[in-house]
Amino acid sequence: MESEKDALKDMYFAMIFFVFLPMIFFLAIIWLLLVFIFHKDIINEVEYGLSRRTEEGELWYLTA
């Protein structure tokens, strides 16, 4: 009975260590790559939104 609990504990550890951690790691890498690829578009979109606000009388600056 005790060995079954140990085996279950080892299985949960292996699942966390070999499934969830690599999944989070690869999702973080993909997210960083997407941010790196599209950062110019993001900055342009933010600048466009800020320049729209300046036309309404509010002054906003973006330093990138």
PyMOL Python script that loads the backbone (N, CA, C, O; Angstrom):
from pymol import cmd

cmd.read_pdbstr("""\
ATOM      1  N   MET A   1       0.835  -1.199   0.000  1.00  0.00           N
ATOM      2  CA  MET A   1       0.000   0.000   0.000  1.00  0.00           C
ATOM      3  C   MET A   1       0.875   1.256   0.000  1.00  0.00           C
ATOM      4  O   MET A   1       0.604   2.231  -0.701  1.00  0.00           O
ATOM      5  N   GLU A   2       1.923   1.196   0.805  1.00  0.00           N
ATOM      6  CA  GLU A   2       2.822   2.361   0.880  1.00  0.00           C
ATOM      7  C   GLU A   2       3.555   2.586  -0.436  1.00  0.00           C
ATOM      8  O   GLU A   2       3.795   3.726  -0.834  1.00  0.00           O
ATOM      9  N   SER A   3       3.908   1.495  -1.105  1.00  0.00           N
ATOM     10  CA  SER A   3       4.619   1.644  -2.375  1.00  0.00           C
ATOM     11  C   SER A   3       3.684   2.219  -3.456  1.00  0.00           C
ATOM     12  O   SER A   3       4.141   2.915  -4.363  1.00  0.00           O
ATOM     13  N   GLU A   4       2.389   1.930  -3.359  1.00  0.00           N
ATOM     14  CA  GLU A   4       1.449   2.503  -4.322  1.00  0.00           C
ATOM     15  C   GLU A   4       1.344   4.014  -4.137  1.00  0.00           C
ATOM     16  O   GLU A   4       1.241   4.760  -5.111  1.00  0.00           O
ATOM     17  N   LYS A   5       1.370   4.463  -2.873  1.00  0.00           N
ATOM     18  CA  LYS A   5       1.337   5.913  -2.618  1.00  0.00           C
ATOM     19  C   LYS A   5       2.611   6.565  -3.140  1.00  0.00           C
ATOM     20  O   LYS A   5       2.572   7.649  -3.723  1.00  0.00           O
ATOM     21  N   ASP A   6       3.748   5.890  -2.924  1.00  0.00           N
ATOM     22  CA  ASP A   6       5.006   6.434  -3.443  1.00  0.00           C
ATOM     23  C   ASP A   6       4.990   6.489  -4.967  1.00  0.00           C
ATOM     24  O   ASP A   6       5.458   7.458  -5.563  1.00  0.00           O
ATOM     25  N   ALA A   7       4.451   5.449  -5.593  1.00  0.00           N
ATOM     26  CA  ALA A   7       4.385   5.427  -7.051  1.00  0.00           C
ATOM     27  C   ALA A   7       3.478   6.545  -7.559  1.00  0.00           C
ATOM     28  O   ALA A   7       3.782   7.187  -8.564  1.00  0.00           O
ATOM     29  N   LEU A   8       2.365   6.775  -6.864  1.00  0.00           N
ATOM     30  CA  LEU A   8       1.458   7.851  -7.255  1.00  0.00           C
ATOM     31  C   LEU A   8       2.137   9.207  -7.108  1.00  0.00           C
ATOM     32  O   LEU A   8       1.995  10.085  -7.959  1.00  0.00           O
ATOM     33  N   LYS A   9       2.878   9.363  -6.011  1.00  0.00           N
ATOM     34  CA  LYS A   9       3.617  10.607  -5.783  1.00  0.00           C
ATOM     35  C   LYS A   9       4.655  10.830  -6.883  1.00  0.00           C
ATOM     36  O   LYS A   9       4.812  11.940  -7.392  1.00  0.00           O
ATOM     37  N   ASP A  10       5.359   9.754  -7.238  1.00  0.00           N
ATOM     38  CA  ASP A  10       6.360   9.859  -8.310  1.00  0.00           C
ATOM     39  C   ASP A  10       5.708  10.180  -9.645  1.00  0.00           C
ATOM     40  O   ASP A  10       6.261  10.930 -10.450  1.00  0.00           O
ATOM     41  N   MET A  11       4.523   9.606  -9.881  1.00  0.00           N
ATOM     42  CA  MET A  11       3.835   9.873 -11.136  1.00  0.00           C
ATOM     43  C   MET A  11       3.419  11.336 -11.221  1.00  0.00           C
ATOM     44  O   MET A  11       3.568  11.965 -12.269  1.00  0.00           O
ATOM     45  N   TYR A  12       2.898  11.878 -10.120  1.00  0.00           N
ATOM     46  CA  TYR A  12       2.505  13.292 -10.121  1.00  0.00           C
ATOM     47  C   TYR A  12       3.719  14.197 -10.307  1.00  0.00           C
ATOM     48  O   TYR A  12       3.651  15.187 -11.036  1.00  0.00           O
ATOM     49  N   PHE A  13       4.820  13.861  -9.654  1.00  0.00           N
ATOM     50  CA  PHE A  13       6.038  14.652  -9.810  1.00  0.00           C
ATOM     51  C   PHE A  13       6.516  14.627 -11.260  1.00  0.00           C
ATOM     52  O   PHE A  13       6.887  15.660 -11.819  1.00  0.00           O
ATOM     53  N   ALA A  14       6.503  13.431 -11.865  1.00  0.00           N
ATOM     54  CA  ALA A  14       6.947  13.309 -13.252  1.00  0.00           C
ATOM     55  C   ALA A  14       6.021  14.082 -14.186  1.00  0.00           C
ATOM     56  O   ALA A  14       6.479  14.704 -15.145  1.00  0.00           O
ATOM     57  N   MET A  15       4.726  14.044 -13.909  1.00  0.00           N
ATOM     58  CA  MET A  15       3.782  14.753 -14.765  1.00  0.00           C
ATOM     59  C   MET A  15       4.020  16.253 -14.684  1.00  0.00           C
ATOM     60  O   MET A  15       4.021  16.943 -15.704  1.00  0.00           O
ATOM     61  N   ILE A  16       4.220  16.757 -13.467  1.00  0.00           N
ATOM     62  CA  ILE A  16       4.476  18.187 -13.310  1.00  0.00           C
ATOM     63  C   ILE A  16       5.807  18.559 -13.947  1.00  0.00           C
ATOM     64  O   ILE A  16       5.905  19.564 -14.652  1.00  0.00           O
ATOM     65  N   PHE A  17       6.826  17.753 -13.700  1.00  0.00           N
ATOM     66  CA  PHE A  17       8.173  18.105 -14.130  1.00  0.00           C
ATOM     67  C   PHE A  17       8.350  17.965 -15.630  1.00  0.00           C
ATOM     68  O   PHE A  17       9.031  18.785 -16.246  1.00  0.00           O
ATOM     69  N   PHE A  18       7.746  16.935 -16.239  1.00  0.00           N
ATOM     70  CA  PHE A  18       7.983  16.655 -17.655  1.00  0.00           C
ATOM     71  C   PHE A  18       6.861  17.123 -18.573  1.00  0.00           C
ATOM     72  O   PHE A  18       7.020  17.088 -19.793  1.00  0.00           O
ATOM     73  N   VAL A  19       5.735  17.559 -18.024  1.00  0.00           N
ATOM     74  CA  VAL A  19       4.629  18.012 -18.871  1.00  0.00           C
ATOM     75  C   VAL A  19       4.370  19.498 -18.676  1.00  0.00           C
ATOM     76  O   VAL A  19       4.435  20.268 -19.635  1.00  0.00           O
ATOM     77  N   PHE A  20       4.078  19.909 -17.454  1.00  0.00           N
ATOM     78  CA  PHE A  20       3.636  21.288 -17.242  1.00  0.00           C
ATOM     79  C   PHE A  20       4.775  22.291 -17.321  1.00  0.00           C
ATOM     80  O   PHE A  20       4.614  23.351 -17.925  1.00  0.00           O
ATOM     81  N   LEU A  21       5.916  21.985 -16.731  1.00  0.00           N
ATOM     82  CA  LEU A  21       7.031  22.926 -16.792  1.00  0.00           C
ATOM     83  C   LEU A  21       7.529  23.149 -18.230  1.00  0.00           C
ATOM     84  O   LEU A  21       7.711  24.304 -18.618  1.00  0.00           O
ATOM     85  N   PRO A  22       7.755  22.108 -19.034  1.00  0.00           N
ATOM     86  CA  PRO A  22       8.144  22.370 -20.426  1.00  0.00           C
ATOM     87  C   PRO A  22       7.065  23.100 -21.215  1.00  0.00           C
ATOM     88  O   PRO A  22       7.375  23.921 -22.079  1.00  0.00           O
ATOM     89  N   MET A  23       5.796  22.806 -20.924  1.00  0.00           N
ATOM     90  CA  MET A  23       4.713  23.485 -21.634  1.00  0.00           C
ATOM     91  C   MET A  23       4.752  24.984 -21.328  1.00  0.00           C
ATOM     92  O   MET A  23       4.639  25.807 -22.237  1.00  0.00           O
ATOM     93  N   ILE A  24       4.911  25.337 -20.055  1.00  0.00           N
ATOM     94  CA  ILE A  24       4.990  26.747 -19.681  1.00  0.00           C
ATOM     95  C   ILE A  24       6.235  27.381 -20.290  1.00  0.00           C
ATOM     96  O   ILE A  24       6.186  28.521 -20.753  1.00  0.00           O
ATOM     97  N   PHE A  25       7.344  26.658 -20.294  1.00  0.00           N
ATOM     98  CA  PHE A  25       8.594  27.167 -20.849  1.00  0.00           C
ATOM     99  C   PHE A  25       8.443  27.467 -22.341  1.00  0.00           C
ATOM    100  O   PHE A  25       8.847  28.535 -22.801  1.00  0.00           O
ATOM    101  N   PHE A  26       7.863  26.529 -23.099  1.00  0.00           N
ATOM    102  CA  PHE A  26       7.724  26.735 -24.537  1.00  0.00           C
ATOM    103  C   PHE A  26       6.686  27.811 -24.850  1.00  0.00           C
ATOM    104  O   PHE A  26       6.857  28.564 -25.809  1.00  0.00           O
ATOM    105  N   LEU A  27       5.624  27.896 -24.066  1.00  0.00           N
ATOM    106  CA  LEU A  27       4.663  28.979 -24.272  1.00  0.00           C
ATOM    107  C   LEU A  27       5.308  30.335 -24.017  1.00  0.00           C
ATOM    108  O   LEU A  27       5.024  31.299 -24.728  1.00  0.00           O
ATOM    109  N   ALA A  28       6.168  30.417 -23.015  1.00  0.00           N
ATOM    110  CA  ALA A  28       6.869  31.675 -22.748  1.00  0.00           C
ATOM    111  C   ALA A  28       7.803  32.025 -23.901  1.00  0.00           C
ATOM    112  O   ALA A  28       7.892  33.193 -24.282  1.00  0.00           O
ATOM    113  N   ILE A  29       8.500  31.038 -24.467  1.00  0.00           N
ATOM    114  CA  ILE A  29       9.393  31.298 -25.598  1.00  0.00           C
ATOM    115  C   ILE A  29       8.590  31.773 -26.804  1.00  0.00           C
ATOM    116  O   ILE A  29       8.984  32.727 -27.474  1.00  0.00           O
ATOM    117  N   ILE A  30       7.463  31.112 -27.085  1.00  0.00           N
ATOM    118  CA  ILE A  30       6.626  31.519 -28.220  1.00  0.00           C
ATOM    119  C   ILE A  30       6.104  32.932 -28.009  1.00  0.00           C
ATOM    120  O   ILE A  30       6.093  33.736 -28.941  1.00  0.00           O
ATOM    121  N   TRP A  31       5.670  33.241 -26.784  1.00  0.00           N
ATOM    122  CA  TRP A  31       5.167  34.585 -26.489  1.00  0.00           C
ATOM    123  C   TRP A  31       6.254  35.631 -26.695  1.00  0.00           C
ATOM    124  O   TRP A  31       6.000  36.681 -27.285  1.00  0.00           O
ATOM    125  N   LEU A  32       7.472  35.351 -26.212  1.00  0.00           N
ATOM    126  CA  LEU A  32       8.574  36.292 -26.395  1.00  0.00           C
ATOM    127  C   LEU A  32       8.922  36.469 -27.868  1.00  0.00           C
ATOM    128  O   LEU A  32       9.211  37.582 -28.306  1.00  0.00           O
ATOM    129  N   LEU A  33       8.897  35.382 -28.636  1.00  0.00           N
ATOM    130  CA  LEU A  33       9.167  35.492 -30.074  1.00  0.00           C
ATOM    131  C   LEU A  33       8.108  36.340 -30.766  1.00  0.00           C
ATOM    132  O   LEU A  33       8.436  37.171 -31.612  1.00  0.00           O
ATOM    133  N   LEU A  34       6.844  36.140 -30.415  1.00  0.00           N
ATOM    134  CA  LEU A  34       5.780  36.943 -31.018  1.00  0.00           C
ATOM    135  C   LEU A  34       5.931  38.416 -30.655  1.00  0.00           C
ATOM    136  O   LEU A  34       5.746  39.289 -31.503  1.00  0.00           O
ATOM    137  N   VAL A  35       6.264  38.691 -29.405  1.00  0.00           N
ATOM    138  CA  VAL A  35       6.476  40.084 -29.006  1.00  0.00           C
ATOM    139  C   VAL A  35       7.659  40.666 -29.765  1.00  0.00           C
ATOM    140  O   VAL A  35       7.606  41.814 -30.208  1.00  0.00           O
ATOM    141  N   PHE A  36       8.732  39.884 -29.922  1.00  0.00           N
ATOM    142  CA  PHE A  36       9.910  40.370 -30.629  1.00  0.00           C
ATOM    143  C   PHE A  36       9.596  40.628 -32.100  1.00  0.00           C
ATOM    144  O   PHE A  36      10.077  41.603 -32.678  1.00  0.00           O
ATOM    145  N   ILE A  37       8.782  39.748 -32.712  1.00  0.00           N
ATOM    146  CA  ILE A  37       8.467  39.911 -34.136  1.00  0.00           C
ATOM    147  C   ILE A  37       7.529  41.089 -34.349  1.00  0.00           C
ATOM    148  O   ILE A  37       7.711  41.864 -35.288  1.00  0.00           O
ATOM    149  N   PHE A  38       6.523  41.232 -33.481  1.00  0.00           N
ATOM    150  CA  PHE A  38       5.486  42.229 -33.721  1.00  0.00           C
ATOM    151  C   PHE A  38       5.653  43.493 -32.890  1.00  0.00           C
ATOM    152  O   PHE A  38       4.719  44.289 -32.802  1.00  0.00           O
ATOM    153  N   HIS A  39       6.835  43.704 -32.266  1.00  0.00           N
ATOM    154  CA  HIS A  39       6.939  44.854 -31.362  1.00  0.00           C
ATOM    155  C   HIS A  39       6.832  46.178 -32.114  1.00  0.00           C
ATOM    156  O   HIS A  39       6.369  47.168 -31.548  1.00  0.00           O
ATOM    157  N   LYS A  40       7.253  46.213 -33.384  1.00  0.00           N
ATOM    158  CA  LYS A  40       7.116  47.454 -34.158  1.00  0.00           C
ATOM    159  C   LYS A  40       5.637  47.775 -34.383  1.00  0.00           C
ATOM    160  O   LYS A  40       5.222  48.928 -34.266  1.00  0.00           O
ATOM    161  N   ASP A  41       4.853  46.759 -34.702  1.00  0.00           N
ATOM    162  CA  ASP A  41       3.417  46.975 -34.902  1.00  0.00           C
ATOM    163  C   ASP A  41       2.750  47.428 -33.612  1.00  0.00           C
ATOM    164  O   ASP A  41       1.869  48.288 -33.630  1.00  0.00           O
ATOM    165  N   ILE A  42       3.172  46.846 -32.490  1.00  0.00           N
ATOM    166  CA  ILE A  42       2.585  47.228 -31.204  1.00  0.00           C
ATOM    167  C   ILE A  42       2.920  48.686 -30.900  1.00  0.00           C
ATOM    168  O   ILE A  42       2.056  49.456 -30.481  1.00  0.00           O
ATOM    169  N   ILE A  43       4.192  49.060 -31.117  1.00  0.00           N
ATOM    170  CA  ILE A  43       4.600  50.440 -30.851  1.00  0.00           C
ATOM    171  C   ILE A  43       3.857  51.397 -31.774  1.00  0.00           C
ATOM    172  O   ILE A  43       3.413  52.458 -31.334  1.00  0.00           O
ATOM    173  N   ASN A  44       3.717  51.037 -33.051  1.00  0.00           N
ATOM    174  CA  ASN A  44       2.992  51.903 -33.989  1.00  0.00           C
ATOM    175  C   ASN A  44       1.536  52.052 -33.581  1.00  0.00           C
ATOM    176  O   ASN A  44       0.974  53.144 -33.673  1.00  0.00           O
ATOM    177  N   GLU A  45       0.923  50.970 -33.133  1.00  0.00           N
ATOM    178  CA  GLU A  45      -0.479  51.029 -32.712  1.00  0.00           C
ATOM    179  C   GLU A  45      -0.632  51.935 -31.495  1.00  0.00           C
ATOM    180  O   GLU A  45      -1.573  52.723 -31.412  1.00  0.00           O
ATOM    181  N   VAL A  46       0.303  51.816 -30.550  1.00  0.00           N
ATOM    182  CA  VAL A  46       0.240  52.653 -29.362  1.00  0.00           C
ATOM    183  C   VAL A  46       0.460  54.114 -29.742  1.00  0.00           C
ATOM    184  O   VAL A  46      -0.236  55.000 -29.247  1.00  0.00           O
ATOM    185  N   GLU A  47       1.435  54.365 -30.628  1.00  0.00           N
ATOM    186  CA  GLU A  47       1.690  55.743 -31.062  1.00  0.00           C
ATOM    187  C   GLU A  47       0.475  56.308 -31.790  1.00  0.00           C
ATOM    188  O   GLU A  47       0.131  57.477 -31.615  1.00  0.00           O
ATOM    189  N   TYR A  48      -0.177  55.476 -32.609  1.00  0.00           N
ATOM    190  CA  TYR A  48      -1.357  55.945 -33.329  1.00  0.00           C
ATOM    191  C   TYR A  48      -2.469  56.298 -32.345  1.00  0.00           C
ATOM    192  O   TYR A  48      -3.134  57.324 -32.486  1.00  0.00           O
ATOM    193  N   GLY A  49      -2.663  55.432 -31.345  1.00  0.00           N
ATOM    194  CA  GLY A  49      -3.682  55.726 -30.343  1.00  0.00           C
ATOM    195  C   GLY A  49      -3.349  56.975 -29.550  1.00  0.00           C
ATOM    196  O   GLY A  49      -4.237  57.762 -29.223  1.00  0.00           O
ATOM    197  N   LEU A  50      -2.065  57.160 -29.239  1.00  0.00           N
ATOM    198  CA  LEU A  50      -1.664  58.348 -28.483  1.00  0.00           C
ATOM    199  C   LEU A  50      -1.784  59.596 -29.347  1.00  0.00           C
ATOM    200  O   LEU A  50      -2.177  60.654 -28.854  1.00  0.00           O
ATOM    201  N   SER A  51      -1.448  59.485 -30.637  1.00  0.00           N
ATOM    202  CA  SER A  51      -1.550  60.666 -31.494  1.00  0.00           C
ATOM    203  C   SER A  51      -3.015  61.045 -31.688  1.00  0.00           C
ATOM    204  O   SER A  51      -3.330  62.222 -31.863  1.00  0.00           O
ATOM    205  N   ARG A  52      -3.913  60.061 -31.657  1.00  0.00           N
ATOM    206  CA  ARG A  52      -5.342  60.392 -31.727  1.00  0.00           C
ATOM    207  C   ARG A  52      -5.764  61.191 -30.508  1.00  0.00           C
ATOM    208  O   ARG A  52      -6.568  62.118 -30.609  1.00  0.00           O
ATOM    209  N   ARG A  53      -5.214  60.826 -29.348  1.00  0.00           N
ATOM    210  CA  ARG A  53      -5.568  61.554 -28.130  1.00  0.00           C
ATOM    211  C   ARG A  53      -5.020  62.982 -28.155  1.00  0.00           C
ATOM    212  O   ARG A  53      -5.644  63.895 -27.617  1.00  0.00           O
ATOM    213  N   THR A  54      -3.849  63.177 -28.782  1.00  0.00           N
ATOM    214  CA  THR A  54      -3.283  64.530 -28.815  1.00  0.00           C
ATOM    215  C   THR A  54      -4.181  65.446 -29.639  1.00  0.00           C
ATOM    216  O   THR A  54      -4.258  66.645 -29.369  1.00  0.00           O
ATOM    217  N   GLU A  55      -4.863  64.887 -30.647  1.00  0.00           N
ATOM    218  CA  GLU A  55      -5.771  65.709 -31.442  1.00  0.00           C
ATOM    219  C   GLU A  55      -6.976  66.153 -30.610  1.00  0.00           C
ATOM    220  O   GLU A  55      -7.599  67.170 -30.912  1.00  0.00           O
ATOM    221  N   GLU A  56      -7.298  65.399 -29.574  1.00  0.00           N
ATOM    222  CA  GLU A  56      -8.423  65.762 -28.714  1.00  0.00           C
ATOM    223  C   GLU A  56      -8.010  66.728 -27.616  1.00  0.00           C
ATOM    224  O   GLU A  56      -8.830  67.094 -26.774  1.00  0.00           O
ATOM    225  N   GLY A  57      -6.731  67.153 -27.612  1.00  0.00           N
ATOM    226  CA  GLY A  57      -6.304  68.150 -26.652  1.00  0.00           C
ATOM    227  C   GLY A  57      -5.463  67.620 -25.518  1.00  0.00           C
ATOM    228  O   GLY A  57      -4.849  68.397 -24.786  1.00  0.00           O
ATOM    229  N   GLU A  58      -5.422  66.303 -25.356  1.00  0.00           N
ATOM    230  CA  GLU A  58      -4.582  65.752 -24.304  1.00  0.00           C
ATOM    231  C   GLU A  58      -3.194  65.494 -24.878  1.00  0.00           C
ATOM    232  O   GLU A  58      -3.060  65.098 -26.035  1.00  0.00           O
ATOM    233  N   LEU A  59      -2.187  65.714 -24.086  1.00  0.00           N
ATOM    234  CA  LEU A  59      -0.824  65.543 -24.561  1.00  0.00           C
ATOM    235  C   LEU A  59      -0.226  64.268 -23.959  1.00  0.00           C
ATOM    236  O   LEU A  59      -0.112  64.133 -22.741  1.00  0.00           O
ATOM    237  N   TRP A  60       0.148  63.351 -24.829  1.00  0.00           N
ATOM    238  CA  TRP A  60       0.735  62.087 -24.392  1.00  0.00           C
ATOM    239  C   TRP A  60       2.034  61.874 -25.155  1.00  0.00           C
ATOM    240  O   TRP A  60       2.116  62.156 -26.350  1.00  0.00           O
ATOM    241  N   TYR A  61       3.026  61.385 -24.470  1.00  0.00           N
ATOM    242  CA  TYR A  61       4.296  61.081 -25.113  1.00  0.00           C
ATOM    243  C   TYR A  61       4.622  59.610 -24.912  1.00  0.00           C
ATOM    244  O   TYR A  61       4.348  59.032 -23.860  1.00  0.00           O
ATOM    245  N   LEU A  62       5.208  59.022 -25.934  1.00  0.00           N
ATOM    246  CA  LEU A  62       5.666  57.637 -25.842  1.00  0.00           C
ATOM    247  C   LEU A  62       7.155  57.630 -26.116  1.00  0.00           C
ATOM    248  O   LEU A  62       7.593  58.045 -27.189  1.00  0.00           O
ATOM    249  N   THR A  63       7.919  57.175 -25.179  1.00  0.00           N
ATOM    250  CA  THR A  63       9.356  57.037 -25.404  1.00  0.00           C
ATOM    251  C   THR A  63       9.651  55.564 -25.555  1.00  0.00           C
ATOM    252  O   THR A  63       9.415  54.773 -24.641  1.00  0.00           O
ATOM    253  N   ALA A  64      10.163  55.203 -26.699  1.00  0.00           N
ATOM    254  CA  ALA A  64      10.451  53.798 -26.963  1.00  0.00           C
ATOM    255  C   ALA A  64      11.935  53.619 -27.241  1.00  0.00           C
ATOM    256  O   ALA A  64      12.386  52.500 -27.488  1.00  0.00           O
TER     257      ALA A  64
END
""", "prot")
cmd.dss("prot")
cmd.show_as("cartoon", "prot")
cmd.util.cbc("prot")
cmd.orient("prot")
